[in-house]
Amino acid sequence: MGNESSKLTSYLLLALLVVIWGASWPIYKMGVHFMPPLLFAGIRAFVGGVILFMIAWKSRHLLRFKENWKYYSISAILNMVLYLGIQTIGLVYLPGGLFSVLVYFQPVLLGILAWIFLGEDMTSFKIIGLVIGFIGIFFASFDGLAIHVSAIGVTLALLTALVWASGVIYVKKNNQRVNSFWMVVMQLILGGAVLLGSSFLFEDFNAIQWNGKLIGSIVWGSTAGMAVAQVLYFKLINEGEASKVGAFTFLVPILAVLISAAFFDEAITSTLFIGMVFVGMSIYLVNMKPRKFAIRDKIKKTT
């Protein structure tokens, strides 16, 4: 009974995470038009980290910064500085829907890296499921793929996917050495500080256009988009299989397209429905447990 309750809680948290991230894509795409990208990313990360720092202050004895600063720094570079920085700049070069399609090659990379570095099973069904999920994302944004294609944007999107997958693997691999909540807090604060510093050096603050849309984007990004979503995501990653959590994130760009259609008058097409079906199949296959088909087991048996 307790195990079933735990599974239900995990699925509810996953659903909440998907909703937050799905809403964040169109919100960020709207906000980055009014503020330089590094500054926009840095404010969201740093403020989100400060909010979590205040919440975690009572457990500051678990921080152990002198002992763990290297872990915090590497995590911040991968999960904030590179991931968030490249992502935010990339949104300038590609439409949000198309960029999200390419970024969500991440669950496929995450599944491969989790197999190699974390020893997670890589079953035939899981491989097929991850590939089908990415195909589903392709269909979901098929119409956006035919226009506004930028080589720079595509490169930045794929780099975002690789950095994201690498950062997740790093955090999960070290979750026994460093308190997982403080890892999230410090990667937000340190990463946000670096992004803000980079903005001061390379961006023009005169380009900021203060308005309700920008303020709303910053408030959303700092609270739900960063503070809440980061805690949820890494909690789920640390407590479950990275590849399975990654498969559910295939739903994010589909939800982003639906939200964009509802609030920004973007069209919903038949290819979106096809994409949703593929993503549903992906999640089902990745979460199957045919242990006897595990690739790692086959390799062991033949050696």
C-alpha positions as a Markdown table, in Angstrom:
| # | Residue | x | y | z |
|---|---|---|---|---|
| 1 | Met | 0.0 | 0.0 | 0.0 |
| 2 | Gly | 2.8 | 2.3 | 0.9 |
| 3 | Asn | 4.6 | 1.6 | -2.4 |
| 4 | Glu | 1.4 | 2.4 | -4.4 |
| 5 | Ser | 1.0 | 5.6 | -2.5 |
| 6 | Ser | 4.6 | 6.6 | -3.3 |
| 7 | Lys | 4.0 | 5.9 | -7.0 |
| 8 | Leu | 0.9 | 8.0 | -7.0 |
| 9 | Thr | 2.8 | 10.8 | -5.4 |
| 10 | Ser | 5.6 | 10.6 | -7.9 |
| 11 | Tyr | 3.1 | 10.7 | -10.8 |
| 12 | Leu | 1.3 | 13.7 | -9.3 |
| 13 | Leu | 4.6 | 15.5 | -8.9 |
| 14 | Leu | 5.6 | 14.6 | -12.5 |
| 15 | Ala | 2.3 | 16.0 | -13.7 |
| 16 | Leu | 2.8 | 19.2 | -11.8 |
| 17 | Leu | 6.4 | 19.5 | -13.3 |
| 18 | Val | 5.1 | 18.9 | -16.8 |
| 19 | Val | 2.5 | 21.6 | -16.4 |
| 20 | Ile | 5.0 | 24.1 | -15.0 |
| 21 | Trp | 7.5 | 23.5 | -17.7 |
| 22 | Gly | 4.9 | 23.4 | -20.5 |
| 23 | Ala | 3.7 | 26.8 | -19.4 |
| 24 | Ser | 7.2 | 28.1 | -19.1 |
| 25 | Trp | 8.2 | 27.8 | -22.7 |
| 26 | Pro | 5.7 | 30.3 | -24.1 |
| 27 | Ile | 6.1 | 32.6 | -21.1 |
| 28 | Tyr | 9.9 | 32.7 | -21.5 |
| 29 | Lys | 9.6 | 33.2 | -25.2 |
| 30 | Met | 7.5 | 36.2 | -24.5 |
| 31 | Gly | 9.7 | 37.6 | -21.8 |
| 32 | Val | 13.1 | 37.3 | -23.7 |
| 33 | His | 11.9 | 39.8 | -26.2 |
| 34 | Phe | 12.0 | 42.6 | -23.6 |
| 35 | Met | 15.3 | 41.8 | -21.8 |
| 36 | Pro | 18.8 | 40.6 | -22.9 |
| 37 | Pro | 18.9 | 36.8 | -22.7 |
| 38 | Leu | 21.7 | 36.3 | -20.2 |
| 39 | Leu | 20.2 | 38.9 | -17.8 |
| 40 | Phe | 16.7 | 37.3 | -18.2 |
| 41 | Ala | 18.1 | 33.8 | -17.4 |
| 42 | Gly | 20.3 | 35.1 | -14.5 |
| 43 | Ile | 17.6 | 36.9 | -12.7 |
| 44 | Arg | 15.3 | 33.9 | -12.9 |
| 45 | Ala | 17.9 | 31.5 | -11.6 |
| 46 | Phe | 19.4 | 33.8 | -8.9 |
| 47 | Val | 16.1 | 35.0 | -7.4 |
| 48 | Gly | 14.8 | 31.4 | -7.5 |
| 49 | Gly | 17.9 | 30.3 | -5.6 |
| 50 | Val | 17.5 | 33.0 | -3.0 |
| 51 | Ile | 13.9 | 32.0 | -2.4 |
| 52 | Leu | 15.0 | 28.4 | -1.8 |
| 53 | Phe | 17.9 | 29.5 | 0.3 |
| 54 | Met | 15.6 | 31.2 | 2.7 |
| 55 | Ile | 13.4 | 28.1 | 2.8 |
| 56 | Ala | 16.4 | 25.8 | 3.5 |
| 57 | Trp | 18.1 | 28.1 | 6.0 |
| 58 | Lys | 17.0 | 26.0 | 9.0 |
| 59 | Ser | 18.9 | 23.0 | 7.5 |
| 60 | Arg | 22.0 | 25.1 | 6.7 |
| 61 | His | 24.2 | 22.5 | 8.6 |
| 62 | Leu | 23.7 | 20.2 | 5.6 |
| 63 | Leu | 25.2 | 22.8 | 3.2 |
| 64 | Arg | 28.8 | 22.1 | 4.1 |
| 65 | Phe | 30.0 | 24.6 | 1.4 |
| 66 | Lys | 33.7 | 24.3 | 2.1 |
| 67 | Glu | 33.5 | 20.5 | 1.7 |
| 68 | Asn | 31.2 | 20.5 | -1.3 |
| 69 | Trp | 31.9 | 23.7 | -3.2 |
| 70 | Lys | 33.3 | 21.7 | -6.2 |
| 71 | Tyr | 30.2 | 19.7 | -6.6 |
| 72 | Tyr | 28.0 | 22.8 | -6.3 |
| 73 | Ser | 30.2 | 24.7 | -8.9 |
| 74 | Ile | 30.2 | 21.9 | -11.5 |
| 75 | Ser | 26.5 | 21.4 | -11.1 |
| 76 | Ala | 25.9 | 25.1 | -11.5 |
| 77 | Ile | 28.0 | 25.3 | -14.6 |
| 78 | Leu | 26.2 | 22.3 | -16.3 |
| 79 | Asn | 22.6 | 22.9 | -15.1 |
| 80 | Met | 22.5 | 26.7 | -15.0 |
| 81 | Val | 25.3 | 28.6 | -16.7 |
| 82 | Leu | 25.6 | 26.4 | -19.8 |
| 83 | Tyr | 22.1 | 24.9 | -19.9 |
| 84 | Leu | 20.1 | 28.0 | -19.1 |
| 85 | Gly | 22.5 | 30.4 | -20.9 |
| 86 | Ile | 22.5 | 28.4 | -24.2 |
| 87 | Gln | 18.8 | 27.8 | -24.0 |
| 88 | Thr | 17.9 | 31.5 | -23.5 |
| 89 | Ile | 20.2 | 32.7 | -26.3 |
| 90 | Gly | 18.9 | 29.9 | -28.6 |
| 91 | Leu | 15.3 | 31.1 | -28.1 |
| 92 | Val | 16.3 | 34.3 | -29.9 |
| 93 | Tyr | 17.2 | 32.3 | -33.1 |
| 94 | Leu | 14.3 | 29.8 | -33.3 |
| 95 | Pro | 10.6 | 29.7 | -32.5 |
| 96 | Gly | 9.9 | 28.4 | -29.1 |
| 97 | Gly | 8.1 | 25.3 | -30.4 |
| 98 | Leu | 10.9 | 24.3 | -32.8 |
| 99 | Phe | 13.6 | 25.0 | -30.2 |
| 100 | Ser | 11.8 | 22.8 | -27.6 |
| 101 | Val | 11.6 | 19.9 | -30.1 |
| 102 | Leu | 15.4 | 19.9 | -30.4 |
| 103 | Val | 16.0 | 20.4 | -26.7 |
| 104 | Tyr | 13.8 | 17.4 | -26.0 |
| 105 | Phe | 16.2 | 15.1 | -27.6 |
| 106 | Gln | 17.5 | 15.3 | -24.0 |
| 107 | Pro | 15.5 | 12.3 | -22.7 |
| 108 | Val | 17.1 | 10.1 | -25.4 |
| 109 | Leu | 20.6 | 11.3 | -24.4 |
| 110 | Leu | 19.7 | 11.0 | -20.7 |
| 111 | Gly | 18.6 | 7.4 | -21.2 |
| 112 | Ile | 21.9 | 6.5 | -22.9 |
| 113 | Leu | 24.0 | 8.4 | -20.3 |
| 114 | Ala | 22.1 | 6.8 | -17.4 |
| 115 | Trp | 22.8 | 3.4 | -18.8 |
| 116 | Ile | 26.5 | 4.2 | -19.3 |
| 117 | Phe | 27.3 | 6.1 | -16.1 |
| 118 | Leu | 24.6 | 5.1 | -13.6 |
| 119 | Gly | 24.1 | 1.5 | -14.5 |
| 120 | Glu | 20.4 | 1.8 | -15.3 |
| 121 | Asp | 18.9 | -1.0 | -17.4 |
| 122 | Met | 18.6 | -0.2 | -21.1 |
| 123 | Thr | 16.0 | -2.5 | -22.4 |
| 124 | Ser | 14.9 | -2.9 | -26.0 |
| 125 | Phe | 11.5 | -1.4 | -25.0 |
| 126 | Lys | 13.2 | 1.6 | -23.4 |
| 127 | Ile | 15.3 | 2.3 | -26.5 |
| 128 | Ile | 12.3 | 2.0 | -28.8 |
| 129 | Gly | 10.2 | 4.1 | -26.4 |
| 130 | Leu | 12.8 | 7.0 | -26.3 |
| 131 | Val | 13.1 | 7.0 | -30.0 |
| 132 | Ile | 9.3 | 7.0 | -30.5 |
| 133 | Gly | 9.0 | 9.9 | -28.0 |
| 134 | Phe | 11.4 | 12.0 | -29.9 |
| 135 | Ile | 9.5 | 11.2 | -33.2 |
| 136 | Gly | 6.4 | 12.3 | -31.4 |
| 137 | Ile | 7.9 | 15.6 | -30.5 |
| 138 | Phe | 8.9 | 16.0 | -34.1 |
| 139 | Phe | 5.3 | 15.5 | -35.2 |
| 140 | Ala | 3.9 | 17.7 | -32.5 |
| 141 | Ser | 5.8 | 20.7 | -33.9 |
| 142 | Phe | 6.0 | 19.6 | -37.6 |
| 143 | Asp | 4.5 | 22.8 | -38.9 |
| 144 | Gly | 7.1 | 24.9 | -37.1 |
| 145 | Leu | 10.0 | 22.8 | -38.6 |
| 146 | Ala | 9.3 | 24.1 | -42.1 |
| 147 | Ile | 10.0 | 27.8 | -41.2 |
| 148 | His | 12.5 | 30.0 | -39.5 |
| 149 | Val | 15.2 | 27.3 | -39.4 |
| 150 | Ser | 18.5 | 28.8 | -38.2 |
| 151 | Ala | 21.7 | 26.7 | -38.2 |
| 152 | Ile | 22.9 | 28.6 | -35.1 |
| 153 | Gly | 19.6 | 28.0 | -33.3 |
| 154 | Val | 19.6 | 24.3 | -34.1 |
| 155 | Thr | 23.2 | 23.9 | -32.8 |
| 156 | Leu | 22.3 | 25.8 | -29.6 |
| 157 | Ala | 19.3 | 23.6 | -29.1 |
| 158 | Leu | 21.2 | 20.4 | -29.4 |
| 159 | Leu | 24.0 | 21.7 | -27.2 |
| 160 | Thr | 21.3 | 22.6 | -24.6 |
| 161 | Ala | 20.0 | 19.0 | -24.7 |
| 162 | Leu | 23.5 | 17.5 | -24.2 |
| 163 | Val | 24.4 | 19.9 | -21.4 |
| 164 | Trp | 21.0 | 19.2 | -19.7 |
| 165 | Ala | 21.5 | 15.5 | -19.8 |
| 166 | Ser | 25.0 | 15.7 | -18.6 |
| 167 | Gly | 24.0 | 17.9 | -15.7 |
| 168 | Val | 21.2 | 15.6 | -14.6 |
| 169 | Ile | 23.6 | 12.6 | -14.6 |
| 170 | Tyr | 26.2 | 14.5 | -12.6 |
| 171 | Val | 23.6 | 15.4 | -9.9 |
| 172 | Lys | 22.2 | 11.9 | -9.6 |
| 173 | Lys | 25.7 | 10.4 | -9.5 |
| 174 | Asn | 26.7 | 12.6 | -6.6 |
| 175 | Asn | 23.4 | 12.6 | -4.6 |
| 176 | Gln | 24.9 | 10.4 | -1.9 |
| 177 | Arg | 27.8 | 12.9 | -1.3 |
| 178 | Val | 25.8 | 16.1 | -1.3 |
| 179 | Asn | 22.4 | 17.0 | 0.1 |
| 180 | Ser | 20.1 | 17.0 | -2.9 |
| 181 | Phe | 18.1 | 20.1 | -1.9 |
| 182 | Trp | 21.2 | 22.2 | -1.2 |
| 183 | Met | 22.6 | 21.0 | -4.6 |
| 184 | Val | 19.6 | 22.6 | -6.3 |
| 185 | Val | 19.8 | 25.8 | -4.1 |
| 186 | Met | 23.5 | 26.4 | -4.8 |
| 187 | Gln | 23.4 | 25.6 | -8.5 |
| 188 | Leu | 20.6 | 28.2 | -8.9 |
| 189 | Ile | 22.5 | 30.9 | -6.8 |
| 190 | Leu | 26.0 | 30.2 | -8.2 |
| 191 | Gly | 24.8 | 29.7 | -11.8 |
| 192 | Gly | 22.5 | 32.7 | -11.6 |
| 193 | Ala | 25.3 | 34.9 | -10.3 |
| 194 | Val | 27.6 | 33.9 | -13.2 |
| 195 | Leu | 24.9 | 34.6 | -15.7 |
| 196 | Leu | 24.2 | 38.0 | -14.2 |
| 197 | Gly | 27.9 | 38.8 | -14.2 |
| 198 | Ser | 28.2 | 37.7 | -17.8 |
| 199 | Ser | 25.2 | 40.0 | -18.6 |
| 200 | Phe | 27.0 | 43.0 | -17.1 |
| 201 | Leu | 30.0 | 42.3 | -19.3 |
| 202 | Phe | 28.4 | 41.5 | -22.6 |
| 203 | Glu | 24.8 | 42.9 | -22.7 |
| 204 | Asp | 23.2 | 46.3 | -23.1 |
| 205 | Phe | 20.9 | 47.1 | -20.2 |
| 206 | Asn | 19.3 | 49.9 | -22.3 |
| 207 | Ala | 17.7 | 47.1 | -24.3 |
| 208 | Ile | 15.4 | 46.3 | -21.3 |
| 209 | Gln | 11.7 | 47.2 | -22.0 |
| 210 | Trp | 10.0 | 47.1 | -18.6 |
| 211 | Asn | 6.3 | 46.1 | -19.0 |
| 212 | Gly | 3.8 | 43.8 | -17.5 |
| 213 | Lys | 4.7 | 40.9 | -19.7 |
| 214 | Leu | 8.4 | 41.0 | -18.7 |
| 215 | Ile | 7.6 | 41.4 | -15.0 |
| 216 | Gly | 5.2 | 38.5 | -15.2 |
| 217 | Ser | 7.7 | 36.3 | -17.0 |
| 218 | Ile | 10.4 | 37.1 | -14.3 |
| 219 | Val | 8.0 | 36.4 | -11.4 |
| 220 | Trp | 6.8 | 33.1 | -13.0 |
| 221 | Gly | 10.4 | 32.1 | -13.9 |
| 222 | Ser | 11.8 | 32.8 | -10.5 |
| 223 | Thr | 9.1 | 31.0 | -8.5 |
| 224 | Ala | 7.4 | 28.2 | -10.4 |
| 225 | Gly | 9.7 | 27.9 | -13.4 |
| 226 | Met | 12.9 | 27.8 | -11.4 |
| 227 | Ala | 12.5 | 27.3 | -7.6 |
| 228 | Val | 9.6 | 24.8 | -7.7 |
| 229 | Ala | 10.4 | 23.1 | -11.0 |
| 230 | Gln | 14.1 | 22.5 | -10.1 |
| 231 | Val | 13.3 | 21.0 | -6.7 |
| 232 | Leu | 10.6 | 18.7 | -8.3 |
| 233 | Tyr | 12.7 | 17.6 | -11.2 |
| 234 | Phe | 15.9 | 16.7 | -9.2 |
| 235 | Lys | 13.8 | 15.1 | -6.4 |
| 236 | Leu | 12.2 | 12.8 | -9.0 |
| 237 | Ile | 15.5 | 12.1 | -10.7 |
| 238 | Asn | 17.2 | 11.2 | -7.5 |
| 239 | Glu | 14.4 | 8.9 | -6.3 |
| 240 | Gly | 13.7 | 7.1 | -9.6 |
| 241 | Glu | 15.3 | 6.1 | -12.9 |
| 242 | Ala | 16.5 | 9.1 | -14.8 |
| 243 | Ser | 15.4 | 7.6 | -18.2 |
| 244 | Lys | 11.9 | 7.1 | -16.9 |
| 245 | Val | 11.5 | 10.6 | -15.6 |
| 246 | Gly | 13.0 | 11.8 | -18.8 |
| 247 | Ala | 10.4 | 10.0 | -20.9 |
| 248 | Phe | 7.6 | 11.9 | -19.1 |
| 249 | Thr | 9.2 | 15.2 | -20.0 |
| 250 | Phe | 8.4 | 14.5 | -23.7 |
| 251 | Leu | 5.0 | 15.8 | -22.7 |
| 252 | Val | 6.4 | 19.3 | -22.0 |
| 253 | Pro | 6.7 | 20.6 | -25.6 |
| 254 | Ile | 3.3 | 19.2 | -26.5 |
| 255 | Leu | 1.7 | 21.0 | -23.6 |
| 256 | Ala | 3.7 | 24.1 | -24.6 |
| 257 | Val | 2.1 | 24.0 | -28.1 |
| 258 | Leu | -1.4 | 23.6 | -26.6 |
| 259 | Ile | -0.8 | 26.5 | -24.2 |
| 260 | Ser | 0.5 | 28.6 | -27.1 |
| 261 | Ala | -2.6 | 27.7 | -29.1 |
| 262 | Ala | -4.9 | 28.7 | -26.3 |
| 263 | Phe | -3.3 | 32.0 | -25.3 |
| 264 | Phe | -1.2 | 33.1 | -28.2 |
| 265 | Asp | -3.5 | 32.1 | -31.1 |
| 266 | Glu | -1.1 | 29.5 | -32.6 |
| 267 | Ala | -2.8 | 26.8 | -34.7 |
| 268 | Ile | -3.4 | 23.2 | -33.5 |
| 269 | Thr | -2.9 | 20.7 | -36.4 |
| 270 | Ser | -3.5 | 17.0 | -37.0 |
| 271 | Thr | 0.2 | 16.4 | -36.6 |
| 272 | Leu | 0.0 | 17.5 | -33.0 |
| 273 | Phe | -2.5 | 14.7 | -32.3 |
| 274 | Ile | -0.2 | 12.2 | -34.0 |
| 275 | Gly | 2.7 | 13.5 | -31.8 |
| 276 | Met | 0.6 | 13.1 | -28.7 |
| 277 | Val | -0.1 | 9.5 | -29.6 |
| 278 | Phe | 3.6 | 8.8 | -30.1 |
| 279 | Val | 4.6 | 10.4 | -26.8 |
| 280 | Gly | 1.9 | 8.3 | -25.0 |
| 281 | Met | 3.4 | 5.1 | -26.5 |
| 282 | Ser | 6.9 | 6.3 | -25.5 |
| 283 | Ile | 6.0 | 6.8 | -21.9 |
| 284 | Tyr | 4.3 | 3.4 | -21.8 |
| 285 | Leu | 7.3 | 1.5 | -23.3 |
| 286 | Val | 9.9 | 3.3 | -21.2 |
| 287 | Asn | 8.1 | 2.4 | -18.0 |
| 288 | Met | 7.7 | -1.3 | -18.9 |
| 289 | Lys | 9.8 | -3.7 | -16.9 |
| 290 | Pro | 10.9 | -6.6 | -19.1 |
| 291 | Arg | 14.0 | -7.3 | -17.1 |
| 292 | Lys | 15.0 | -10.3 | -19.2 |
| 293 | Phe | 15.5 | -8.1 | -22.2 |
| 294 | Ala | 18.0 | -5.8 | -20.4 |
| 295 | Ile | 20.9 | -5.1 | -22.8 |
| 296 | Arg | 23.4 | -4.9 | -19.8 |
| 297 | Asp | 22.3 | -8.4 | -18.8 |
| 298 | Lys | 22.8 | -9.7 | -22.3 |
| 299 | Ile | 26.3 | -8.3 | -22.4 |
| 300 | Lys | 27.2 | -9.9 | -19.1 |
| 301 | Lys | 25.9 | -13.3 | -20.2 |
| 302 | Thr | 28.1 | -13.2 | -23.4 |
| 303 | Thr | 31.3 | -12.1 | -21.6 |
